[in-house]
Amino acid sequence: MPIIIFGTKGKVVLEDTHPTKTTTCAYCQQIVSMEPVRQKRYFSLFFVPIFPLEKGETAWRCPNCKKLFLRRE
């Protein structure tokens, strides 16, 4: 009997359509250019993402500590 492993997995995707934002990171206290990212959820089969289930939220990501901050524009 074959075993099929499936589920969902979150993935952070860098958005290149929005500019970066230079500010102080609230977590690591470094002055950095925050990267605009989007958190997407994918359907996965055998731990490989197959297709997106939802767009997800947009956020800023610190390139130094990789902490995500919800975007307030």
CHARMM internal coordinates of N, CA and C (Angstrom, degrees):
IC EDIT
DIST 1 N 1 CA 1.4407
DIST 1 CA 1 C 1.5372
ANGL 1 N 1 CA 1 C 108.25
DIST 1 C 2 N 1.3490
ANGL 1 CA 1 C 2 N 118.90
DIHE 1 N 1 CA 1 C 2 N 123.21
DIST 2 N 2 CA 1.4628
ANGL 1 C 2 N 2 CA 120.92
DIHE 1 CA 1 C 2 N 2 CA -179.97
DIST 2 CA 2 C 1.5311
ANGL 2 N 2 CA 2 C 110.97
DIHE 1 C 2 N 2 CA 2 C -75.60
DIST 2 C 3 N 1.3104
ANGL 2 CA 2 C 3 N 114.89
DIHE 2 N 2 CA 2 C 3 N 148.05
DIST 3 N 3 CA 1.4599
ANGL 2 C 3 N 3 CA 121.67
DIHE 2 CA 2 C 3 N 3 CA 177.86
DIST 3 CA 3 C 1.5229
ANGL 3 N 3 CA 3 C 107.93
DIHE 2 C 3 N 3 CA 3 C -107.30
DIST 3 C 4 N 1.3333
ANGL 3 CA 3 C 4 N 116.39
DIHE 3 N 3 CA 3 C 4 N 127.23
DIST 4 N 4 CA 1.4616
ANGL 3 C 4 N 4 CA 121.88
DIHE 3 CA 3 C 4 N 4 CA 178.37
DIST 4 CA 4 C 1.5205
ANGL 4 N 4 CA 4 C 107.86
DIHE 3 C 4 N 4 CA 4 C -111.44
DIST 4 C 5 N 1.3182
ANGL 4 CA 4 C 5 N 116.03
DIHE 4 N 4 CA 4 C 5 N 125.35
DIST 5 N 5 CA 1.4631
ANGL 4 C 5 N 5 CA 121.79
DIHE 4 CA 4 C 5 N 5 CA -179.81
DIST 5 CA 5 C 1.5239
ANGL 5 N 5 CA 5 C 107.88
DIHE 4 C 5 N 5 CA 5 C -107.86
DIST 5 C 6 N 1.3516
ANGL 5 CA 5 C 6 N 116.13
DIHE 5 N 5 CA 5 C 6 N 122.28
DIST 6 N 6 CA 1.4578
ANGL 5 C 6 N 6 CA 120.18
DIHE 5 CA 5 C 6 N 6 CA 178.53
DIST 6 CA 6 C 1.5167
ANGL 6 N 6 CA 6 C 109.37
DIHE 5 C 6 N 6 CA 6 C -141.63
DIST 6 C 7 N 1.3362
ANGL 6 CA 6 C 7 N 116.17
DIHE 6 N 6 CA 6 C 7 N 165.83
DIST 7 N 7 CA 1.4482
ANGL 6 C 7 N 7 CA 121.06
DIHE 6 CA 6 C 7 N 7 CA 179.50
DIST 7 CA 7 C 1.5128
ANGL 7 N 7 CA 7 C 110.50
DIHE 6 C 7 N 7 CA 7 C 171.65
DIST 7 C 8 N 1.3407
ANGL 7 CA 7 C 8 N 116.07
DIHE 7 N 7 CA 7 C 8 N -159.50
DIST 8 N 8 CA 1.4566
ANGL 7 C 8 N 8 CA 121.14
DIHE 7 CA 7 C 8 N 8 CA 177.21
DIST 8 CA 8 C 1.5148
ANGL 8 N 8 CA 8 C 108.75
DIHE 7 C 8 N 8 CA 8 C -123.65
DIST 8 C 9 N 1.3293
ANGL 8 CA 8 C 9 N 114.71
DIHE 8 N 8 CA 8 C 9 N 154.27
DIST 9 N 9 CA 1.4543
ANGL 8 C 9 N 9 CA 119.90
DIHE 8 CA 8 C 9 N 9 CA -179.85
DIST 9 CA 9 C 1.5197
ANGL 9 N 9 CA 9 C 108.73
DIHE 8 C 9 N 9 CA 9 C -145.52
DIST 9 C 10 N 1.3209
ANGL 9 CA 9 C 10 N 116.39
DIHE 9 N 9 CA 9 C 10 N 138.09
DIST 10 N 10 CA 1.4494
ANGL 9 C 10 N 10 CA 121.08
DIHE 9 CA 9 C 10 N 10 CA 176.44
DIST 10 CA 10 C 1.5163
ANGL 10 N 10 CA 10 C 111.19
DIHE 9 C 10 N 10 CA 10 C -86.70
DIST 10 C 11 N 1.3271
ANGL 10 CA 10 C 11 N 115.51
DIHE 10 N 10 CA 10 C 11 N 147.48
DIST 11 N 11 CA 1.4561
ANGL 10 C 11 N 11 CA 120.90
DIHE 10 CA 10 C 11 N 11 CA -179.33
DIST 11 CA 11 C 1.5200
ANGL 11 N 11 CA 11 C 108.41
DIHE 10 C 11 N 11 CA 11 C -145.05
DIST 11 C 12 N 1.3352
ANGL 11 CA 11 C 12 N 117.15
DIHE 11 N 11 CA 11 C 12 N 137.15
DIST 12 N 12 CA 1.4561
ANGL 11 C 12 N 12 CA 122.23
DIHE 11 CA 11 C 12 N 12 CA 177.51
DIST 12 CA 12 C 1.5181
ANGL 12 N 12 CA 12 C 108.09
DIHE 11 C 12 N 12 CA 12 C -96.28
DIST 12 C 13 N 1.3522
ANGL 12 CA 12 C 13 N 116.07
DIHE 12 N 12 CA 12 C 13 N 123.97
DIST 13 N 13 CA 1.4578
ANGL 12 C 13 N 13 CA 122.06
DIHE 12 CA 12 C 13 N 13 CA -176.86
DIST 13 CA 13 C 1.5213
ANGL 13 N 13 CA 13 C 108.97
DIHE 12 C 13 N 13 CA 13 C -115.68
DIST 13 C 14 N 1.3274
ANGL 13 CA 13 C 14 N 117.12
DIHE 13 N 13 CA 13 C 14 N 129.32
DIST 14 N 14 CA 1.4632
ANGL 13 C 14 N 14 CA 122.59
DIHE 13 CA 13 C 14 N 14 CA 178.93
DIST 14 CA 14 C 1.5202
ANGL 14 N 14 CA 14 C 109.61
DIHE 13 C 14 N 14 CA 14 C -72.14
DIST 14 C 15 N 1.3438
ANGL 14 CA 14 C 15 N 116.96
DIHE 14 N 14 CA 14 C 15 N 129.94
DIST 15 N 15 CA 1.4604
ANGL 14 C 15 N 15 CA 121.82
DIHE 14 CA 14 C 15 N 15 CA 177.43
DIST 15 CA 15 C 1.5191
ANGL 15 N 15 CA 15 C 108.37
DIHE 14 C 15 N 15 CA 15 C -96.29
DIST 15 C 16 N 1.3121
ANGL 15 CA 15 C 16 N 116.75
DIHE 15 N 15 CA 15 C 16 N 122.37
DIST 16 N 16 CA 1.4583
ANGL 15 C 16 N 16 CA 119.39
DIHE 15 CA 15 C 16 N 16 CA -179.53
DIST 16 CA 16 C 1.5208
ANGL 16 N 16 CA 16 C 112.43
DIHE 15 C 16 N 16 CA 16 C -97.64
DIST 16 C 17 N 1.3324
ANGL 16 CA 16 C 17 N 117.66
DIHE 16 N 16 CA 16 C 17 N 2.12
DIST 17 N 17 CA 1.4600
ANGL 16 C 17 N 17 CA 120.46
DIHE 16 CA 16 C 17 N 17 CA -179.20
DIST 17 CA 17 C 1.5220
ANGL 17 N 17 CA 17 C 112.39
DIHE 16 C 17 N 17 CA 17 C -86.24
DIST 17 C 18 N 1.3163
ANGL 17 CA 17 C 18 N 117.81
DIHE 17 N 17 CA 17 C 18 N -15.94
DIST 18 N 18 CA 1.4581
ANGL 17 C 18 N 18 CA 121.63
DIHE 17 CA 17 C 18 N 18 CA -178.41
DIST 18 CA 18 C 1.5277
ANGL 18 N 18 CA 18 C 109.94
DIHE 17 C 18 N 18 CA 18 C -110.12
DIST 18 C 19 N 1.3221
ANGL 18 CA 18 C 19 N 117.64
DIHE 18 N 18 CA 18 C 19 N 146.54
DIST 19 N 19 CA 1.4699
ANGL 18 C 19 N 19 CA 119.92
DIHE 18 CA 18 C 19 N 19 CA 179.03
DIST 19 CA 19 C 1.5241
ANGL 19 N 19 CA 19 C 111.98
DIHE 18 C 19 N 19 CA 19 C -73.51
DIST 19 C 20 N 1.3295
ANGL 19 CA 19 C 20 N 115.49
DIHE 19 N 19 CA 19 C 20 N 162.19
DIST 20 N 20 CA 1.4610
ANGL 19 C 20 N 20 CA 120.15
DIHE 19 CA 19 C 20 N 20 CA 175.71
DIST 20 CA 20 C 1.5235
ANGL 20 N 20 CA 20 C 109.38
DIHE 19 C 20 N 20 CA 20 C -79.18
DIST 20 C 21 N 1.3269
ANGL 20 CA 20 C 21 N 116.39
DIHE 20 N 20 CA 20 C 21 N 165.89
DIST 21 N 21 CA 1.4618
ANGL 20 C 21 N 21 CA 122.22
DIHE 20 CA 20 C 21 N 21 CA -178.79
DIST 21 CA 21 C 1.5190
ANGL 21 N 21 CA 21 C 108.02
DIHE 20 C 21 N 21 CA 21 C -129.62
DIST 21 C 22 N 1.3345
ANGL 21 CA 21 C 22 N 117.37
DIHE 21 N 21 CA 21 C 22 N 120.42
DIST 22 N 22 CA 1.4580
ANGL 21 C 22 N 22 CA 121.39
DIHE 21 CA 21 C 22 N 22 CA 179.07
DIST 22 CA 22 C 1.5258
ANGL 22 N 22 CA 22 C 109.17
DIHE 21 C 22 N 22 CA 22 C -87.46
DIST 22 C 23 N 1.3263
ANGL 22 CA 22 C 23 N 115.69
DIHE 22 N 22 CA 22 C 23 N 121.73
DIST 23 N 23 CA 1.4575
ANGL 22 C 23 N 23 CA 121.71
DIHE 22 CA 22 C 23 N 23 CA -178.20
DIST 23 CA 23 C 1.5271
ANGL 23 N 23 CA 23 C 109.42
DIHE 22 C 23 N 23 CA 23 C -160.45
DIST 23 C 24 N 1.3176
ANGL 23 CA 23 C 24 N 116.82
DIHE 23 N 23 CA 23 C 24 N 176.43
DIST 24 N 24 CA 1.4576
ANGL 23 C 24 N 24 CA 121.86
DIHE 23 CA 23 C 24 N 24 CA 175.83
DIST 24 CA 24 C 1.5253
ANGL 24 N 24 CA 24 C 108.94
DIHE 23 C 24 N 24 CA 24 C -90.97
DIST 24 C 25 N 1.3147
ANGL 24 CA 24 C 25 N 116.33
DIHE 24 N 24 CA 24 C 25 N 127.97
DIST 25 N 25 CA 1.4609
ANGL 24 C 25 N 25 CA 121.29
DIHE 24 CA 24 C 25 N 25 CA 178.43
DIST 25 CA 25 C 1.5278
ANGL 25 N 25 CA 25 C 108.84
DIHE 24 C 25 N 25 CA 25 C -70.21
DIST 25 C 26 N 1.3260
ANGL 25 CA 25 C 26 N 116.43
DIHE 25 N 25 CA 25 C 26 N 130.43
DIST 26 N 26 CA 1.4624
ANGL 25 C 26 N 26 CA 121.27
DIHE 25 CA 25 C 26 N 26 CA -179.30
DIST 26 CA 26 C 1.5231
ANGL 26 N 26 CA 26 C 112.02
DIHE 25 C 26 N 26 CA 26 C -72.26
DIST 26 C 27 N 1.3156
ANGL 26 CA 26 C 27 N 117.96
DIHE 26 N 26 CA 26 C 27 N -17.29
DIST 27 N 27 CA 1.4608
ANGL 26 C 27 N 27 CA 121.46
DIHE 26 CA 26 C 27 N 27 CA -177.11
DIST 27 CA 27 C 1.5281
ANGL 27 N 27 CA 27 C 112.38
DIHE 26 C 27 N 27 CA 27 C -93.58
DIST 27 C 28 N 1.3658
ANGL 27 CA 27 C 28 N 117.15
DIHE 27 N 27 CA 27 C 28 N -51.18
DIST 28 N 28 CA 1.4722
ANGL 27 C 28 N 28 CA 119.99
DIHE 27 CA 27 C 28 N 28 CA -176.42
DIST 28 CA 28 C 1.5306
ANGL 28 N 28 CA 28 C 113.20
DIHE 27 C 28 N 28 CA 28 C -101.80
DIST 28 C 29 N 1.3371
ANGL 28 CA 28 C 29 N 117.52
DIHE 28 N 28 CA 28 C 29 N -3.35
DIST 29 N 29 CA 1.4660
ANGL 28 C 29 N 29 CA 123.55
DIHE 28 CA 28 C 29 N 29 CA 176.30
DIST 29 CA 29 C 1.5322
ANGL 29 N 29 CA 29 C 113.94
DIHE 28 C 29 N 29 CA 29 C 61.77
DIST 29 C 30 N 1.3289
ANGL 29 CA 29 C 30 N 118.51
DIHE 29 N 29 CA 29 C 30 N 26.40
DIST 30 N 30 CA 1.4603
ANGL 29 C 30 N 30 CA 123.00
DIHE 29 CA 29 C 30 N 30 CA 177.52
DIST 30 CA 30 C 1.5290
ANGL 30 N 30 CA 30 C 109.17
DIHE 29 C 30 N 30 CA 30 C -102.54
DIST 30 C 31 N 1.3449
ANGL 30 CA 30 C 31 N 116.61
DIHE 30 N 30 CA 30 C 31 N 147.81
DIST 31 N 31 CA 1.4593
ANGL 30 C 31 N 31 CA 120.77
DIHE 30 CA 30 C 31 N 31 CA 173.71
DIST 31 CA 31 C 1.5248
ANGL 31 N 31 CA 31 C 107.25
DIHE 30 C 31 N 31 CA 31 C -83.68
DIST 31 C 32 N 1.3298
ANGL 31 CA 31 C 32 N 116.36
DIHE 31 N 31 CA 31 C 32 N 115.31
DIST 32 N 32 CA 1.4639
ANGL 31 C 32 N 32 CA 121.93
DIHE 31 CA 31 C 32 N 32 CA -173.80
DIST 32 CA 32 C 1.5294
ANGL 32 N 32 CA 32 C 110.48
DIHE 31 C 32 N 32 CA 32 C -137.42
DIST 32 C 33 N 1.3158
ANGL 32 CA 32 C 33 N 116.15
DIHE 32 N 32 CA 32 C 33 N 165.38
DIST 33 N 33 CA 1.4640
ANGL 32 C 33 N 33 CA 122.65
DIHE 32 CA 32 C 33 N 33 CA 170.82
DIST 33 CA 33 C 1.5229
ANGL 33 N 33 CA 33 C 107.10
DIHE 32 C 33 N 33 CA 33 C -94.94
DIST 33 C 34 N 1.3289
ANGL 33 CA 33 C 34 N 116.29
DIHE 33 N 33 CA 33 C 34 N 105.26
DIST 34 N 34 CA 1.4639
ANGL 33 C 34 N 34 CA 121.25
DIHE 33 CA 33 C 34 N 34 CA -178.85
DIST 34 CA 34 C 1.5252
ANGL 34 N 34 CA 34 C 109.88
DIHE 33 C 34 N 34 CA 34 C -65.27
DIST 34 C 35 N 1.3298
ANGL 34 CA 34 C 35 N 116.35
DIHE 34 N 34 CA 34 C 35 N 139.65
DIST 35 N 35 CA 1.4609
ANGL 34 C 35 N 35 CA 122.58
DIHE 34 CA 34 C 35 N 35 CA -180.00
DIST 35 CA 35 C 1.5263
ANGL 35 N 35 CA 35 C 109.41
DIHE 34 C 35 N 35 CA 35 C -97.35
DIST 35 C 36 N 1.3343
ANGL 35 CA 35 C 36 N 118.16
DIHE 35 N 35 CA 35 C 36 N 132.98
DIST 36 N 36 CA 1.4674
ANGL 35 C 36 N 36 CA 119.38
DIHE 35 CA 35 C 36 N 36 CA 175.31
DIST 36 CA 36 C 1.5247
ANGL 36 N 36 CA 36 C 109.99
DIHE 35 C 36 N 36 CA 36 C -77.07
DIST 36 C 37 N 1.3227
ANGL 36 CA 36 C 37 N 116.93
DIHE 36 N 36 CA 36 C 37 N 127.46
DIST 37 N 37 CA 1.4665
ANGL 36 C 37 N 37 CA 121.87
DIHE 36 CA 36 C 37 N 37 CA -178.86
DIST 37 CA 37 C 1.5245
ANGL 37 N 37 CA 37 C 109.86
DIHE 36 C 37 N 37 CA 37 C -133.56
DIST 37 C 38 N 1.3193
ANGL 37 CA 37 C 38 N 115.51
DIHE 37 N 37 CA 37 C 38 N 164.93
DIST 38 N 38 CA 1.4643
ANGL 37 C 38 N 38 CA 122.40
DIHE 37 CA 37 C 38 N 38 CA 175.58
DIST 38 CA 38 C 1.5230
ANGL 38 N 38 CA 38 C 107.60
DIHE 37 C 38 N 38 CA 38 C -131.34
DIST 38 C 39 N 1.3258
ANGL 38 CA 38 C 39 N 116.14
DIHE 38 N 38 CA 38 C 39 N 132.49
DIST 39 N 39 CA 1.4609
ANGL 38 C 39 N 39 CA 121.28
DIHE 38 CA 38 C 39 N 39 CA 176.41
DIST 39 CA 39 C 1.5206
ANGL 39 N 39 CA 39 C 108.35
DIHE 38 C 39 N 39 CA 39 C -90.20
DIST 39 C 40 N 1.3304
ANGL 39 CA 39 C 40 N 116.90
DIHE 39 N 39 CA 39 C 40 N 117.87
DIST 40 N 40 CA 1.4580
ANGL 39 C 40 N 40 CA 121.81
DIHE 39 CA 39 C 40 N 40 CA 179.97
DIST 40 CA 40 C 1.5256
ANGL 40 N 40 CA 40 C 109.43
DIHE 39 C 40 N 40 CA 40 C -114.41
DIST 40 C 41 N 1.3302
ANGL 40 CA 40 C 41 N 116.08
DIHE 40 N 40 CA 40 C 41 N 152.16
DIST 41 N 41 CA 1.4614
ANGL 40 C 41 N 41 CA 121.54
DIHE 40 CA 40 C 41 N 41 CA 176.16
DIST 41 CA 41 C 1.5246
ANGL 41 N 41 CA 41 C 107.56
DIHE 40 C 41 N 41 CA 41 C -114.45
DIST 41 C 42 N 1.3393
ANGL 41 CA 41 C 42 N 115.38
DIHE 41 N 41 CA 41 C 42 N 129.64
DIST 42 N 42 CA 1.4572
ANGL 41 C 42 N 42 CA 122.25
DIHE 41 CA 41 C 42 N 42 CA -176.33
DIST 42 CA 42 C 1.5233
ANGL 42 N 42 CA 42 C 110.96
DIHE 41 C 42 N 42 CA 42 C -116.21
DIST 42 C 43 N 1.3431
ANGL 42 CA 42 C 43 N 115.62
DIHE 42 N 42 CA 42 C 43 N 147.33
DIST 43 N 43 CA 1.4564
ANGL 42 C 43 N 43 CA 121.16
DIHE 42 CA 42 C 43 N 43 CA 168.35
DIST 43 CA 43 C 1.5190
ANGL 43 N 43 CA 43 C 106.22
DIHE 42 C 43 N 43 CA 43 C -78.83
DIST 43 C 44 N 1.3278
ANGL 43 CA 43 C 44 N 117.21
DIHE 43 N 43 CA 43 C 44 N 131.28
DIST 44 N 44 CA 1.4663
ANGL 43 C 44 N 44 CA 119.80
DIHE 43 CA 43 C 44 N 44 CA -177.97
DIST 44 CA 44 C 1.5243
ANGL 44 N 44 CA 44 C 110.40
DIHE 43 C 44 N 44 CA 44 C -122.49
DIST 44 C 45 N 1.3105
ANGL 44 CA 44 C 45 N 114.24
DIHE 44 N 44 CA 44 C 45 N 146.21
DIST 45 N 45 CA 1.4542
ANGL 44 C 45 N 45 CA 122.49
DIHE 44 CA 44 C 45 N 45 CA 178.49
DIST 45 CA 45 C 1.5167
ANGL 45 N 45 CA 45 C 106.99
DIHE 44 C 45 N 45 CA 45 C -127.68
DIST 45 C 46 N 1.3169
ANGL 45 CA 45 C 46 N 117.24
DIHE 45 N 45 CA 45 C 46 N 119.78
DIST 46 N 46 CA 1.4686
ANGL 45 C 46 N 46 CA 123.14
DIHE 45 CA 45 C 46 N 46 CA -174.03
DIST 46 CA 46 C 1.5336
ANGL 46 N 46 CA 46 C 110.84
DIHE 45 C 46 N 46 CA 46 C 55.50
DIST 46 C 47 N 1.3469
ANGL 46 CA 46 C 47 N 116.34
DIHE 46 N 46 CA 46 C 47 N 41.26
DIST 47 N 47 CA 1.4613
ANGL 46 C 47 N 47 CA 124.97
DIHE 46 CA 46 C 47 N 47 CA 176.39
DIST 47 CA 47 C 1.5268
ANGL 47 N 47 CA 47 C 113.44
DIHE 46 C 47 N 47 CA 47 C 68.28
DIST 47 C 48 N 1.3273
ANGL 47 CA 47 C 48 N 118.49
DIHE 47 N 47 CA 47 C 48 N 15.30
DIST 48 N 48 CA 1.4650
ANGL 47 C 48 N 48 CA 123.21
DIHE 47 CA 47 C 48 N 48 CA 176.89
DIST 48 CA 48 C 1.5273
ANGL 48 N 48 CA 48 C 107.59
DIHE 47 C 48 N 48 CA 48 C -109.77
DIST 48 C 49 N 1.3712
ANGL 48 CA 48 C 49 N 118.71
DIHE 48 N 48 CA 48 C 49 N 122.60
DIST 49 N 49 CA 1.4655
ANGL 48 C 49 N 49 CA 120.21
DIHE 48 CA 48 C 49 N 49 CA 178.34
DIST 49 CA 49 C 1.5307
ANGL 49 N 49 CA 49 C 110.80
DIHE 48 C 49 N 49 CA 49 C -64.06
DIST 49 C 50 N 1.3396
ANGL 49 CA 49 C 50 N 116.40
DIHE 49 N 49 CA 49 C 50 N 128.50
DIST 50 N 50 CA 1.4612
ANGL 49 C 50 N 50 CA 121.37
DIHE 49 CA 49 C 50 N 50 CA -175.98
DIST 50 CA 50 C 1.5310
ANGL 50 N 50 CA 50 C 111.71
DIHE 49 C 50 N 50 CA 50 C -101.96
DIST 50 C 51 N 1.3461
ANGL 50 CA 50 C 51 N 117.20
DIHE 50 N 50 CA 50 C 51 N -57.06
DIST 51 N 51 CA 1.4637
ANGL 50 C 51 N 51 CA 120.23
DIHE 50 CA 50 C 51 N 51 CA 179.21
DIST 51 CA 51 C 1.5244
ANGL 51 N 51 CA 51 C 109.37
DIHE 50 C 51 N 51 CA 51 C -147.68
DIST 51 C 52 N 1.3625
ANGL 51 CA 51 C 52 N 116.77
DIHE 51 N 51 CA 51 C 52 N 151.99
DIST 52 N 52 CA 1.4678
ANGL 51 C 52 N 52 CA 119.87
DIHE 51 CA 51 C 52 N 52 CA -178.70
DIST 52 CA 52 C 1.5246
ANGL 52 N 52 CA 52 C 111.46
DIHE 51 C 52 N 52 CA 52 C -73.62
DIST 52 C 53 N 1.3307
ANGL 52 CA 52 C 53 N 115.52
DIHE 52 N 52 CA 52 C 53 N 142.57
DIST 53 N 53 CA 1.4588
ANGL 52 C 53 N 53 CA 121.60
DIHE 52 CA 52 C 53 N 53 CA 177.67
DIST 53 CA 53 C 1.5208
ANGL 53 N 53 CA 53 C 111.65
DIHE 52 C 53 N 53 CA 53 C -96.73
DIST 53 C 54 N 1.3254
ANGL 53 CA 53 C 54 N 116.81
DIHE 53 N 53 CA 53 C 54 N -32.92
DIST 54 N 54 CA 1.4594
ANGL 53 C 54 N 54 CA 121.32
DIHE 53 CA 53 C 54 N 54 CA 179.98
DIST 54 CA 54 C 1.5197
ANGL 54 N 54 CA 54 C 109.32
DIHE 53 C 54 N 54 CA 54 C -150.90
DIST 54 C 55 N 1.3446
ANGL 54 CA 54 C 55 N 115.45
DIHE 54 N 54 CA 54 C 55 N 157.39
DIST 55 N 55 CA 1.4621
ANGL 54 C 55 N 55 CA 120.27
DIHE 54 CA 54 C 55 N 55 CA 179.70
DIST 55 CA 55 C 1.5218
ANGL 55 N 55 CA 55 C 111.70
DIHE 54 C 55 N 55 CA 55 C -67.30
DIST 55 C 56 N 1.3026
ANGL 55 CA 55 C 56 N 116.42
DIHE 55 N 55 CA 55 C 56 N -44.21
DIST 56 N 56 CA 1.4545
ANGL 55 C 56 N 56 CA 120.59
DIHE 55 CA 55 C 56 N 56 CA -179.27
DIST 56 CA 56 C 1.5136
ANGL 56 N 56 CA 56 C 112.43
DIHE 55 C 56 N 56 CA 56 C 90.45
DIST 56 C 57 N 1.3215
ANGL 56 CA 56 C 57 N 115.08
DIHE 56 N 56 CA 56 C 57 N 178.98
DIST 57 N 57 CA 1.4564
ANGL 56 C 57 N 57 CA 121.15
DIHE 56 CA 56 C 57 N 57 CA -177.84
DIST 57 CA 57 C 1.5205
ANGL 57 N 57 CA 57 C 110.88
DIHE 56 C 57 N 57 CA 57 C -93.11
DIST 57 C 58 N 1.3307
ANGL 57 CA 57 C 58 N 114.98
DIHE 57 N 57 CA 57 C 58 N 150.62
DIST 58 N 58 CA 1.4558
ANGL 57 C 58 N 58 CA 119.28
DIHE 57 CA 57 C 58 N 58 CA 174.25
DIST 58 CA 58 C 1.5233
ANGL 58 N 58 CA 58 C 108.55
DIHE 57 C 58 N 58 CA 58 C -90.99
DIST 58 C 59 N 1.3012
ANGL 58 CA 58 C 59 N 115.90
DIHE 58 N 58 CA 58 C 59 N 147.17
DIST 59 N 59 CA 1.4620
ANGL 58 C 59 N 59 CA 121.17
DIHE 58 CA 58 C 59 N 59 CA -177.17
DIST 59 CA 59 C 1.5262
ANGL 59 N 59 CA 59 C 109.30
DIHE 58 C 59 N 59 CA 59 C -152.25
DIST 59 C 60 N 1.3225
ANGL 59 CA 59 C 60 N 115.70
DIHE 59 N 59 CA 59 C 60 N 170.48
DIST 60 N 60 CA 1.4642
ANGL 59 C 60 N 60 CA 122.77
DIHE 59 CA 59 C 60 N 60 CA 171.64
DIST 60 CA 60 C 1.5184
ANGL 60 N 60 CA 60 C 107.13
DIHE 59 C 60 N 60 CA 60 C -103.55
DIST 60 C 61 N 1.3359
ANGL 60 CA 60 C 61 N 117.41
DIHE 60 N 60 CA 60 C 61 N 139.50
DIST 61 N 61 CA 1.4645
ANGL 60 C 61 N 61 CA 121.79
DIHE 60 CA 60 C 61 N 61 CA 178.18
DIST 61 CA 61 C 1.5168
ANGL 61 N 61 CA 61 C 109.30
DIHE 60 C 61 N 61 CA 61 C -120.37
DIST 61 C 62 N 1.3235
ANGL 61 CA 61 C 62 N 115.70
DIHE 61 N 61 CA 61 C 62 N 130.29
DIST 62 N 62 CA 1.4622
ANGL 61 C 62 N 62 CA 121.56
DIHE 61 CA 61 C 62 N 62 CA 175.75
DIST 62 CA 62 C 1.5322
ANGL 62 N 62 CA 62 C 108.00
DIHE 61 C 62 N 62 CA 62 C -75.83
DIST 62 C 63 N 1.3372
ANGL 62 CA 62 C 63 N 118.48
DIHE 62 N 62 CA 62 C 63 N 124.41
DIST 63 N 63 CA 1.4663
ANGL 62 C 63 N 63 CA 119.72
DIHE 62 CA 62 C 63 N 63 CA 179.61
DIST 63 CA 63 C 1.5261
ANGL 63 N 63 CA 63 C 112.80
DIHE 62 C 63 N 63 CA 63 C -70.78
DIST 63 C 64 N 1.3230
ANGL 63 CA 63 C 64 N 117.52
DIHE 63 N 63 CA 63 C 64 N -16.85
DIST 64 N 64 CA 1.4590
ANGL 63 C 64 N 64 CA 121.57
DIHE 63 CA 63 C 64 N 64 CA -178.50
DIST 64 CA 64 C 1.5317
ANGL 64 N 64 CA 64 C 111.83
DIHE 63 C 64 N 64 CA 64 C -81.87
DIST 64 C 65 N 1.3315
ANGL 64 CA 64 C 65 N 117.33
DIHE 64 N 64 CA 64 C 65 N -53.65
DIST 65 N 65 CA 1.4683
ANGL 64 C 65 N 65 CA 121.03
DIHE 64 CA 64 C 65 N 65 CA -175.98
DIST 65 CA 65 C 1.5303
ANGL 65 N 65 CA 65 C 113.24
DIHE 64 C 65 N 65 CA 65 C -106.77
DIST 65 C 66 N 1.3428
ANGL 65 CA 65 C 66 N 118.05
DIHE 65 N 65 CA 65 C 66 N -6.08
DIST 66 N 66 CA 1.4792
ANGL 65 C 66 N 66 CA 124.29
DIHE 65 CA 65 C 66 N 66 CA 178.78
DIST 66 CA 66 C 1.5271
ANGL 66 N 66 CA 66 C 113.63
DIHE 65 C 66 N 66 CA 66 C 65.84
DIST 66 C 67 N 1.3351
ANGL 66 CA 66 C 67 N 117.96
DIHE 66 N 66 CA 66 C 67 N 17.12
DIST 67 N 67 CA 1.4629
ANGL 66 C 67 N 67 CA 122.66
DIHE 66 CA 66 C 67 N 67 CA 177.33
DIST 67 CA 67 C 1.5269
ANGL 67 N 67 CA 67 C 109.08
DIHE 66 C 67 N 67 CA 67 C -75.56
DIST 67 C 68 N 1.3414
ANGL 67 CA 67 C 68 N 117.10
DIHE 67 N 67 CA 67 C 68 N 140.22
DIST 68 N 68 CA 1.4594
ANGL 67 C 68 N 68 CA 122.08
DIHE 67 CA 67 C 68 N 68 CA 179.60
DIST 68 CA 68 C 1.5198
ANGL 68 N 68 CA 68 C 110.48
DIHE 67 C 68 N 68 CA 68 C -99.60
DIST 68 C 69 N 1.3368
ANGL 68 CA 68 C 69 N 115.90
DIHE 68 N 68 CA 68 C 69 N 140.24
DIST 69 N 69 CA 1.4591
ANGL 68 C 69 N 69 CA 123.33
DIHE 68 CA 68 C 69 N 69 CA 177.14
DIST 69 CA 69 C 1.5195
ANGL 69 N 69 CA 69 C 107.72
DIHE 68 C 69 N 69 CA 69 C -127.43
DIST 69 C 70 N 1.3384
ANGL 69 CA 69 C 70 N 117.81
DIHE 69 N 69 CA 69 C 70 N 130.31
DIST 70 N 70 CA 1.4579
ANGL 69 C 70 N 70 CA 120.76
DIHE 69 CA 69 C 70 N 70 CA 179.15
DIST 70 CA 70 C 1.5163
ANGL 70 N 70 CA 70 C 109.75
DIHE 69 C 70 N 70 CA 70 C -61.90
DIST 70 C 71 N 1.3121
ANGL 70 CA 70 C 71 N 115.25
DIHE 70 N 70 CA 70 C 71 N 141.83
DIST 71 N 71 CA 1.4634
ANGL 70 C 71 N 71 CA 121.26
DIHE 70 CA 70 C 71 N 71 CA -175.00
DIST 71 CA 71 C 1.5183
ANGL 71 N 71 CA 71 C 110.14
DIHE 70 C 71 N 71 CA 71 C -80.98
DIST 71 C 72 N 1.3196
ANGL 71 CA 71 C 72 N 116.63
DIHE 71 N 71 CA 71 C 72 N 130.02
DIST 72 N 72 CA 1.4696
ANGL 71 C 72 N 72 CA 123.66
DIHE 71 CA 71 C 72 N 72 CA 174.47
DIST 72 CA 72 C 1.5108
ANGL 72 N 72 CA 72 C 107.01
DIHE 71 C 72 N 72 CA 72 C -124.16
DIST 72 C 73 N 1.3340
ANGL 72 CA 72 C 73 N 116.22
DIHE 72 N 72 CA 72 C 73 N 104.46
DIST 73 N 73 CA 1.4681
ANGL 72 C 73 N 73 CA 119.39
DIHE 72 CA 72 C 73 N 73 CA -176.17
DIST 73 CA 73 C 1.4947
ANGL 73 N 73 CA 73 C 111.49
DIHE 72 C 73 N 73 CA 73 C -107.96
END
COOR INIT
IC SEED 1 N 1 CA 1 C
IC BUILD
